[in-house]
Protein backbone atom coordinates (compact mmCIF):
# COMPACT_ATOMS: atom_id res chain seq x y z
CA UNK A 1 0.00 0.00 0.00
CA UNK A 2 1.34 3.41 -0.95
CA UNK A 3 1.76 5.96 1.80
CA UNK A 4 0.96 9.64 2.20
CA UNK A 5 1.18 11.85 -0.86
CA UNK A 6 3.63 14.72 -0.75
CA UNK A 7 0.82 17.21 -1.10
CA UNK A 8 -1.39 18.29 1.77
CA UNK A 9 -4.64 16.28 1.71
CA UNK A 10 -6.81 19.38 2.00
CA UNK A 11 -5.51 20.63 -1.35
CA UNK A 12 -7.68 18.06 -3.15
CA UNK A 13 -10.73 19.59 -1.51
CA UNK A 14 -9.50 23.14 -2.12
CA UNK A 15 -9.71 22.49 -5.86
CA UNK A 16 -13.47 22.05 -5.61
CA UNK A 17 -13.83 25.69 -4.53
CA UNK A 18 -11.51 27.07 -7.21
CA UNK A 19 -12.49 28.46 -10.60
CA UNK A 20 -13.08 25.71 -13.17
CA UNK A 21 -12.66 22.89 -10.65
CA UNK A 22 -12.21 19.25 -11.62
CA UNK A 23 -15.14 16.94 -11.04
CA UNK A 24 -14.76 15.79 -7.44
CA UNK A 25 -15.78 12.34 -6.21
CA UNK A 26 -16.87 11.98 -2.58
CA UNK A 27 -16.93 8.24 -1.95
CA UNK A 28 -16.40 5.42 0.51
CA UNK A 29 -18.41 3.01 2.64
CA UNK A 30 -21.49 4.11 4.54
CA UNK A 31 -20.23 3.15 7.99
CA UNK A 32 -16.52 3.07 8.67
CA UNK A 33 -15.04 -0.43 8.75
CA UNK A 34 -11.75 -1.67 10.20
CA UNK A 35 -8.59 0.13 9.09
CA UNK A 36 -7.50 -2.44 6.51
CA UNK A 37 -10.80 -2.30 4.63
CA UNK A 38 -11.12 1.50 4.86
CA UNK A 39 -7.62 1.87 3.46
CA UNK A 40 -8.19 -0.63 0.66
CA UNK A 41 -11.35 1.16 -0.48
CA UNK A 42 -9.77 4.60 -0.20
CA UNK A 43 -6.58 3.62 -2.03
CA UNK A 44 -8.42 2.15 -5.01
CA UNK A 45 -10.66 5.20 -5.29
CA UNK A 46 -7.77 7.63 -4.86
CA UNK A 47 -5.63 5.98 -7.50
CA UNK A 48 -8.40 5.91 -10.11
CA UNK A 49 -9.43 9.50 -9.39
CA UNK A 50 -5.88 10.78 -9.68
CA UNK A 51 -5.32 8.90 -12.94
CA UNK A 52 -8.46 10.53 -14.35
CA UNK A 53 -7.68 13.98 -12.86
CA UNK A 54 -10.75 13.83 -10.65
CA UNK A 55 -10.77 15.26 -7.17
CA UNK A 56 -11.33 12.74 -4.40
CA UNK A 57 -12.61 12.91 -0.81
CA UNK A 58 -12.92 9.70 1.24
CA UNK A 59 -16.23 9.36 3.08
CA UNK A 60 -17.02 7.18 6.09
CA UNK A 61 -19.45 7.65 8.98
CA UNK A 62 -18.50 7.11 12.61
CA UNK A 63 -22.21 6.93 13.50
CA UNK A 64 -25.51 6.66 11.66
CA UNK A 65 -28.12 8.14 13.96
CA UNK A 66 -31.09 7.74 11.60
CA UNK A 67 -31.17 3.95 11.18
CA UNK A 68 -34.57 2.39 10.46
CA UNK A 69 -34.35 0.05 13.46
CA UNK A 70 -33.01 0.60 16.97
CA UNK A 71 -31.08 -2.67 16.57
CA UNK A 72 -29.30 -1.65 13.34
CA UNK A 73 -25.50 -1.16 13.52
CA UNK A 74 -24.55 2.44 14.27
CA UNK A 75 -20.80 2.45 13.63
CA UNK A 76 -17.59 2.65 15.67
CA UNK A 77 -18.51 5.86 17.49
CA UNK A 78 -16.93 9.30 17.55
CA UNK A 79 -13.52 8.56 19.07
CA UNK A 80 -12.78 5.33 17.21
CA UNK A 81 -14.29 6.62 13.99
CA UNK A 82 -12.23 9.79 13.95
CA UNK A 83 -9.10 7.75 14.60
CA UNK A 84 -9.90 5.57 11.58
CA UNK A 85 -10.56 8.58 9.38
CA UNK A 86 -7.31 10.15 10.54
CA UNK A 87 -5.48 6.97 9.56
CA UNK A 88 -6.86 7.13 6.02
CA UNK A 89 -5.94 10.79 5.74
CA UNK A 90 -2.42 10.30 7.11
CA UNK A 91 -1.48 7.16 5.20
CA UNK A 92 -3.05 7.94 1.84
CA UNK A 93 -2.83 11.71 1.69
CA UNK A 94 -6.50 12.26 0.86
CA UNK A 95 -9.08 14.58 2.40
CA UNK A 96 -11.76 12.85 4.46
CA UNK A 97 -15.35 13.58 5.44
CA UNK A 98 -17.92 12.29 7.88
CA UNK A 99 -21.40 13.31 8.95
CA UNK A 100 -22.20 14.88 12.29
CA UNK A 101 -25.56 14.72 14.05
CA UNK A 102 -25.15 16.94 17.10
CA UNK A 103 -23.53 20.37 17.58
CA UNK A 104 -21.09 18.93 20.15
CA UNK A 105 -19.61 16.64 17.47
CA UNK A 106 -18.58 19.49 15.18
CA UNK A 107 -15.40 20.62 16.94
CA UNK A 108 -13.80 17.20 17.54
CA UNK A 109 -14.69 16.07 14.02
CA UNK A 110 -13.25 19.26 12.53
CA UNK A 111 -9.92 18.52 14.20
CA UNK A 112 -9.58 15.44 11.97
CA UNK A 113 -11.68 15.78 8.83
CA UNK A 114 -11.50 18.25 5.96
CA UNK A 115 -15.23 18.37 5.24
CA UNK A 116 -18.15 18.16 7.67
CA UNK A 117 -21.32 16.60 6.29
CA UNK A 118 -24.79 17.58 7.49
CA UNK A 119 -27.32 14.75 6.95
CA UNK A 120 -30.39 15.52 4.85
CA UNK A 121 -32.82 14.99 7.74
CA UNK A 122 -30.90 17.59 9.77
CA UNK A 123 -30.34 20.28 7.15
CA UNK A 124 -32.74 22.70 8.87
CA UNK A 125 -31.16 22.32 12.32
CA UNK A 126 -29.81 25.80 13.00
CA UNK A 127 -27.60 24.87 15.95
CA UNK A 128 -25.95 22.05 14.00
CA UNK A 129 -25.33 24.19 10.91
CA UNK A 130 -23.95 27.01 13.03
CA UNK A 131 -21.66 24.68 14.98
CA UNK A 132 -20.28 23.29 11.73
CA UNK A 133 -19.77 26.78 10.34
CA UNK A 134 -17.90 27.96 13.43
CA UNK A 135 -15.23 25.28 12.99
CA UNK A 136 -13.91 26.90 9.83
CA UNK A 137 -14.01 23.59 7.97
CA UNK A 138 -15.82 23.18 4.67
CA UNK A 139 -19.42 22.04 5.19
CA UNK A 140 -21.48 19.81 2.89
CA UNK A 141 -25.21 20.23 3.52
CA UNK A 142 -27.41 17.54 2.03
CA UNK A 143 -30.78 18.80 0.84
CA UNK A 144 -33.66 17.36 2.81
CA UNK A 145 -35.84 14.90 0.92
CA UNK A 146 -38.76 17.13 1.91
CA UNK A 147 -37.34 20.46 0.72
CA UNK A 148 -37.53 22.56 -2.42
CA UNK A 149 -34.17 23.61 -3.92
CA UNK A 150 -34.63 27.28 -3.04
CA UNK A 151 -34.98 26.41 0.66
CA UNK A 152 -31.33 25.41 0.71
CA UNK A 153 -30.36 29.07 0.56
CA UNK A 154 -31.26 29.37 4.22
CA UNK A 155 -29.01 26.43 5.11
CA UNK A 156 -26.11 28.05 3.22
CA UNK A 157 -26.67 31.33 5.01
CA UNK A 158 -26.85 29.72 8.44
CA UNK A 159 -23.41 28.18 7.91
CA UNK A 160 -21.99 31.43 6.58
CA UNK A 161 -23.44 33.62 9.30
CA UNK A 162 -21.66 31.39 11.81
CA UNK A 163 -18.34 31.97 10.02
CA UNK A 164 -18.20 29.10 7.53
CA UNK A 165 -16.84 30.38 4.23
CA UNK A 166 -16.93 27.16 2.19
CA UNK A 167 -20.22 25.34 1.67
CA UNK A 168 -21.36 22.55 -0.63
CA UNK A 169 -25.00 21.60 -1.22
CA UNK A 170 -25.96 18.04 -2.16
CA UNK A 171 -29.01 16.74 -3.98
CA UNK A 172 -30.08 13.26 -2.82
CA UNK A 173 -33.63 12.76 -4.04
CA UNK A 174 -37.08 13.93 -3.01
CA UNK A 175 -39.83 11.94 -1.32
CA UNK A 176 -42.46 10.71 -3.76
CA UNK A 177 -45.11 9.10 -1.60
CA UNK A 178 -44.11 6.25 0.68
CA UNK A 179 -40.83 4.32 0.26
CA UNK A 180 -39.78 6.18 -2.86
CA UNK A 181 -37.34 8.91 -3.82
CA UNK A 182 -37.24 10.62 -7.19
CA UNK A 183 -34.70 12.95 -8.78
CA UNK A 184 -36.17 16.10 -10.29
CA UNK A 185 -33.54 17.24 -12.77
CA UNK A 186 -35.34 20.50 -13.42
CA UNK A 187 -35.06 21.01 -9.65
CA UNK A 188 -31.39 20.04 -9.81
CA UNK A 189 -30.92 22.82 -12.36
CA UNK A 190 -32.61 25.20 -9.93
CA UNK A 191 -30.31 24.05 -7.14
CA UNK A 192 -27.22 24.54 -9.33
CA UNK A 193 -28.37 28.05 -10.23
CA UNK A 194 -29.23 28.99 -6.68
CA UNK A 195 -25.96 27.64 -5.32
CA UNK A 196 -23.95 29.32 -8.07
CA UNK A 197 -25.52 32.66 -7.20
CA UNK A 198 -24.09 32.13 -3.70
CA UNK A 199 -20.70 30.93 -5.02
CA UNK A 200 -21.38 27.39 -3.78
CA UNK A 201 -20.65 24.11 -5.64
CA UNK A 202 -23.38 21.50 -6.05
CA UNK A 203 -22.94 17.77 -5.42
CA UNK A 204 -25.17 14.90 -6.54
CA UNK A 205 -25.59 11.86 -4.29
CA UNK A 206 -26.01 9.01 -6.76
CA UNK A 207 -26.46 6.07 -4.40
CA UNK A 208 -28.74 7.54 -1.74
CA UNK A 209 -30.95 8.78 -4.56
CA UNK A 210 -31.74 5.15 -5.38
CA UNK A 211 -32.94 4.35 -1.85
CA UNK A 212 -36.42 3.11 -1.05
CA UNK A 213 -36.61 4.52 2.50
CA UNK A 214 -37.87 2.05 5.09
CA UNK A 215 -39.15 -0.30 2.39
CA UNK A 216 -37.78 -3.41 4.12
CA UNK A 217 -39.43 -2.57 7.44
CA UNK A 218 -36.30 -2.55 9.61
CA UNK A 219 -34.09 -1.23 6.81
CA UNK A 220 -34.23 0.76 3.60
CA UNK A 221 -34.25 -0.98 0.24
CA UNK A 222 -32.64 0.39 -2.90
CA UNK A 223 -32.01 0.17 -6.61
CA UNK A 224 -28.23 0.59 -6.97
CA UNK A 225 -28.35 -0.51 -10.60
CA UNK A 226 -29.72 2.98 -11.35
CA UNK A 227 -26.94 4.88 -9.57
CA UNK A 228 -24.56 5.02 -12.55
CA UNK A 229 -27.29 6.33 -14.85
CA UNK A 230 -28.21 9.06 -12.37
CA UNK A 231 -24.57 10.01 -11.79
CA UNK A 232 -23.96 10.40 -15.52
CA UNK A 233 -27.09 12.51 -15.92
CA UNK A 234 -25.97 14.74 -13.05
CA UNK A 235 -22.51 15.30 -14.55
CA UNK A 236 -24.08 16.30 -17.86
CA UNK A 237 -26.34 18.66 -15.89
CA UNK A 238 -23.29 20.49 -14.52
CA UNK A 239 -22.74 19.38 -10.93
CA UNK A 240 -19.29 19.96 -9.49
CA UNK A 241 -19.19 16.76 -7.46
CA UNK A 242 -20.66 13.26 -7.29
CA UNK A 243 -21.20 11.40 -4.01
CA UNK A 244 -21.46 7.63 -3.90
CA UNK A 245 -21.12 4.83 -1.39
CA UNK A 246 -19.32 1.63 -2.28
CA UNK A 247 -18.10 -1.57 -0.68
CA UNK A 248 -16.23 -4.69 -1.89
CA UNK A 249 -19.23 -6.83 -0.88
CA UNK A 250 -22.25 -4.54 -0.43
CA UNK A 251 -24.52 -7.22 1.00
CA UNK A 252 -22.18 -7.66 3.97
CA UNK A 253 -21.96 -3.92 4.67
CA UNK A 254 -23.42 -2.92 8.06
CA UNK A 255 -25.38 0.02 6.59
CA UNK A 256 -26.99 0.90 3.23
CA UNK A 257 -26.26 -2.59 1.93
CA UNK A 258 -29.17 -2.40 -0.52
CA UNK A 259 -28.12 0.84 -2.22
CA UNK A 260 -24.31 0.78 -2.26
CA UNK A 261 -22.31 0.06 -5.38
CA UNK A 262 -19.92 -2.87 -5.51
CA UNK A 263 -16.38 -1.50 -5.41
CA UNK A 264 -15.42 -3.14 -8.70
CA UNK A 265 -18.25 -1.25 -10.44
CA UNK A 266 -16.79 2.12 -9.49
CA UNK A 267 -13.69 2.39 -11.76
CA UNK A 268 -15.67 2.05 -15.02
CA UNK A 269 -18.23 4.52 -13.69
CA UNK A 270 -15.45 7.01 -12.93
CA UNK A 271 -14.12 6.54 -16.47
CA UNK A 272 -17.51 7.45 -17.91
CA UNK A 273 -17.96 10.43 -15.59
CA UNK A 274 -14.53 11.80 -16.49
CA UNK A 275 -15.28 11.38 -20.21
CA UNK A 276 -18.63 13.13 -19.87
CA UNK A 277 -17.05 15.97 -17.94
CA UNK A 278 -14.47 16.48 -20.69
CA UNK A 279 -17.22 16.47 -23.31
CA UNK A 280 -19.30 18.99 -21.38
CA UNK A 281 -16.39 21.32 -20.59
CA UNK A 282 -17.21 23.87 -23.35
CA UNK A 283 -20.74 24.22 -21.95
CA UNK A 284 -19.53 24.47 -18.35
CA UNK A 285 -16.95 27.20 -18.90
CA UNK A 286 -16.54 29.30 -15.80
CA UNK A 287 -16.92 26.39 -13.38
CA UNK A 288 -19.00 23.25 -13.02
CA UNK A 289 -21.27 25.02 -10.54
CA UNK A 290 -22.08 27.70 -13.12
CA UNK A 291 -23.51 27.10 -16.58
CA UNK A 292 -23.01 29.88 -19.13
CA UNK A 293 -26.21 28.71 -20.80
CA UNK A 294 -28.26 29.71 -17.76
CA UNK A 295 -29.55 33.24 -17.56
CA UNK A 296 -29.99 34.14 -13.87
CA UNK A 297 -32.11 37.16 -14.75
CA UNK A 298 -34.63 34.88 -16.44
CA UNK A 299 -34.57 32.12 -13.85
CA UNK A 300 -37.83 31.71 -11.88
CA UNK A 301 -35.89 29.91 -9.15
CA UNK A 302 -33.46 32.78 -8.68
CA UNK A 303 -36.18 35.39 -8.88
CA UNK A 304 -38.22 33.66 -6.17
CA UNK A 305 -35.16 33.40 -3.93
CA UNK A 306 -34.65 37.16 -4.07
CA UNK A 307 -38.16 38.13 -3.03
C-alpha positions in Angstrom: 0.0 0.0 0.0 1.3 3.4 -1.0 1.8 6.0 1.8 1.0 9.6 2.2 1.2 11.8 -0.9 3.6 14.7 -0.7 0.8 17.2 -1.1 -1.4 18.3 1.8 -4.6 16.3 1.7 -6.8 19.4 2.0 -5.5 20.6 -1.3 -7.7 18.1 -3.1 -10.7 19.6 -1.5 -9.5 23.1 -2.1 -9.7 22.5 -5.9 -13.5 22.1 -5.6 -13.8 25.7 -4.5 -11.5 27.1 -7.2 -12.5 28.5 -10.6 -13.1 25.7 -13.2 -12.7 22.9 -10.6 -12.2 19.3 -11.6 -15.1 16.9 -11.0 -14.8 15.8 -7.4 -15.8 12.3 -6.2 -16.9 12.0 -2.6 -16.9 8.2 -1.9 -16.4 5.4 0.5 -18.4 3.0 2.6 -21.5 4.1 4.5 -20.2 3.1 8.0 -16.5 3.1 8.7 -15.0 -0.4 8.7 -11.7 -1.7 10.2 -8.6 0.1 9.1 -7.5 -2.4 6.5 -10.8 -2.3 4.6 -11.1 1.5 4.9 -7.6 1.9 3.5 -8.2 -0.6 0.7 -11.4 1.2 -0.5 -9.8 4.6 -0.2 -6.6 3.6 -2.0 -8.4 2.2 -5.0 -10.7 5.2 -5.3 -7.8 7.6 -4.9 -5.6 6.0 -7.5 -8.4 5.9 -10.1 -9.4 9.5 -9.4 -5.9 10.8 -9.7 -5.3 8.9 -12.9 -8.5 10.5 -14.3 -7.7 14.0 -12.9 -10.8 13.8 -10.7 -10.8 15.3 -7.2 -11.3 12.7 -4.4 -12.6 12.9 -0.8 -12.9 9.7 1.2 -16.2 9.4 3.1 -17.0 7.2 6.1 -19.5 7.7 9.0 -18.5 7.1 12.6 -22.2 6.9 13.5 -25.5 6.7 11.7 -28.1 8.1 14.0 -31.1 7.7 11.6 -31.2 4.0 11.2 -34.6 2.4 10.5 -34.3 0.0 13.5 -33.0 0.6 17.0 -31.1 -2.7 16.6 -29.3 -1.7 13.3 -25.5 -1.2 13.5 -24.5 2.4 14.3 -20.8 2.5 13.6 -17.6 2.6 15.7 -18.5 5.9 17.5 -16.9 9.3 17.5 -13.5 8.6 19.1 -12.8 5.3 17.2 -14.3 6.6 14.0 -12.2 9.8 13.9 -9.1 7.8 14.6 -9.9 5.6 11.6 -10.6 8.6 9.4 -7.3 10.2 10.5 -5.5 7.0 9.6 -6.9 7.1 6.0 -5.9 10.8 5.7 -2.4 10.3 7.1 -1.5 7.2 5.2 -3.1 7.9 1.8 -2.8 11.7 1.7 -6.5 12.3 0.9 -9.1 14.6 2.4 -11.8 12.8 4.5 -15.3 13.6 5.4 -17.9 12.3 7.9 -21.4 13.3 9.0 -22.2 14.9 12.3 -25.6 14.7 14.0 -25.1 16.9 17.1 -23.5 20.4 17.6 -21.1 18.9 20.1 -19.6 16.6 17.5 -18.6 19.5 15.2 -15.4 20.6 16.9 -13.8 17.2 17.5 -14.7 16.1 14.0 -13.2 19.3 12.5 -9.9 18.5 14.2 -9.6 15.4 12.0 -11.7 15.8 8.8 -11.5 18.3 6.0 -15.2 18.4 5.2 -18.2 18.2 7.7 -21.3 16.6 6.3 -24.8 17.6 7.5 -27.3 14.8 6.9 -30.4 15.5 4.9 -32.8 15.0 7.7 -30.9 17.6 9.8 -30.3 20.3 7.1 -32.7 22.7 8.9 -31.2 22.3 12.3 -29.8 25.8 13.0 -27.6 24.9 16.0 -26.0 22.0 14.0 -25.3 24.2 10.9 -23.9 27.0 13.0 -21.7 24.7 15.0 -20.3 23.3 11.7 -19.8 26.8 10.3 -17.9 28.0 13.4 -15.2 25.3 13.0 -13.9 26.9 9.8 -14.0 23.6 8.0 -15.8 23.2 4.7 -19.4 22.0 5.2 -21.5 19.8 2.9 -25.2 20.2 3.5 -27.4 17.5 2.0 -30.8 18.8 0.8 -33.7 17.4 2.8 -35.8 14.9 0.9 -38.8 17.1 1.9 -37.3 20.5 0.7 -37.5 22.6 -2.4 -34.2 23.6 -3.9 -34.6 27.3 -3.0 -35.0 26.4 0.7 -31.3 25.4 0.7 -30.4 29.1 0.6 -31.3 29.4 4.2 -29.0 26.4 5.1 -26.1 28.0 3.2 -26.7 31.3 5.0 -26.8 29.7 8.4 -23.4 28.2 7.9 -22.0 31.4 6.6 -23.4 33.6 9.3 -21.7 31.4 11.8 -18.3 32.0 10.0 -18.2 29.1 7.5 -16.8 30.4 4.2 -16.9 27.2 2.2 -20.2 25.3 1.7 -21.4 22.5 -0.6 -25.0 21.6 -1.2 -26.0 18.0 -2.2 -29.0 16.7 -4.0 -30.1 13.3 -2.8 -33.6 12.8 -4.0 -37.1 13.9 -3.0 -39.8 11.9 -1.3 -42.5 10.7 -3.8 -45.1 9.1 -1.6 -44.1 6.2 0.7 -40.8 4.3 0.3 -39.8 6.2 -2.9 -37.3 8.9 -3.8 -37.2 10.6 -7.2 -34.7 13.0 -8.8 -36.2 16.1 -10.3 -33.5 17.2 -12.8 -35.3 20.5 -13.4 -35.1 21.0 -9.7 -31.4 20.0 -9.8 -30.9 22.8 -12.4 -32.6 25.2 -9.9 -30.3 24.1 -7.1 -27.2 24.5 -9.3 -28.4 28.0 -10.2 -29.2 29.0 -6.7 -26.0 27.6 -5.3 -24.0 29.3 -8.1 -25.5 32.7 -7.2 -24.1 32.1 -3.7 -20.7 30.9 -5.0 -21.4 27.4 -3.8 -20.6 24.1 -5.6 -23.4 21.5 -6.1 -22.9 17.8 -5.4 -25.2 14.9 -6.5 -25.6 11.9 -4.3 -26.0 9.0 -6.8 -26.5 6.1 -4.4 -28.7 7.5 -1.7 -31.0 8.8 -4.6 -31.7 5.2 -5.4 -32.9 4.3 -1.8 -36.4 3.1 -1.1 -36.6 4.5 2.5 -37.9 2.0 5.1 -39.1 -0.3 2.4 -37.8 -3.4 4.1 -39.4 -2.6 7.4 -36.3 -2.5 9.6 -34.1 -1.2 6.8 -34.2 0.8 3.6 -34.2 -1.0 0.2 -32.6 0.4 -2.9 -32.0 0.2 -6.6 -28.2 0.6 -7.0 -28.4 -0.5 -10.6 -29.7 3.0 -11.4 -26.9 4.9 -9.6 -24.6 5.0 -12.5 -27.3 6.3 -14.8 -28.2 9.1 -12.4 -24.6 10.0 -11.8 -24.0 10.4 -15.5 -27.1 12.5 -15.9 -26.0 14.7 -13.0 -22.5 15.3 -14.5 -24.1 16.3 -17.9 -26.3 18.7 -15.9 -23.3 20.5 -14.5 -22.7 19.4 -10.9 -19.3 20.0 -9.5 -19.2 16.8 -7.5 -20.7 13.3 -7.3 -21.2 11.4 -4.0 -21.5 7.6 -3.9 -21.1 4.8 -1.4 -19.3 1.6 -2.3 -18.1 -1.6 -0.7 -16.2 -4.7 -1.9 -19.2 -6.8 -0.9 -22.2 -4.5 -0.4 -24.5 -7.2 1.0 -22.2 -7.7 4.0 -22.0 -3.9 4.7 -23.4 -2.9 8.1 -25.4 0.0 6.6 -27.0 0.9 3.2 -26.3 -2.6 1.9 -29.2 -2.4 -0.5 -28.1 0.8 -2.2 -24.3 0.8 -2.3 -22.3 0.1 -5.4 -19.9 -2.9 -5.5 -16.4 -1.5 -5.4 -15.4 -3.1 -8.7 -18.2 -1.2 -10.4 -16.8 2.1 -9.5 -13.7 2.4 -11.8 -15.7 2.1 -15.0 -18.2 4.5 -13.7 -15.4 7.0 -12.9 -14.1 6.5 -16.5 -17.5 7.4 -17.9 -18.0 10.4 -15.6 -14.5 11.8 -16.5 -15.3 11.4 -20.2 -18.6 13.1 -19.9 -17.0 16.0 -17.9 -14.5 16.5 -20.7 -17.2 16.5 -23.3 -19.3 19.0 -21.4 -16.4 21.3 -20.6 -17.2 23.9 -23.3 -20.7 24.2 -22.0 -19.5 24.5 -18.4 -16.9 27.2 -18.9 -16.5 29.3 -15.8 -16.9 26.4 -13.4 -19.0 23.2 -13.0 -21.3 25.0 -10.5 -22.1 27.7 -13.1 -23.5 27.1 -16.6 -23.0 29.9 -19.1 -26.2 28.7 -20.8 -28.3 29.7 -17.8 -29.5 33.2 -17.6 -30.0 34.1 -13.9 -32.1 37.2 -14.8 -34.6 34.9 -16.4 -34.6 32.1 -13.8 -37.8 31.7 -11.9 -35.9 29.9 -9.1 -33.5 32.8 -8.7 -36.2 35.4 -8.9 -38.2 33.7 -6.2 -35.2 33.4 -3.9 -34.7 37.2 -4.1 -38.2 38.1 -3.0 
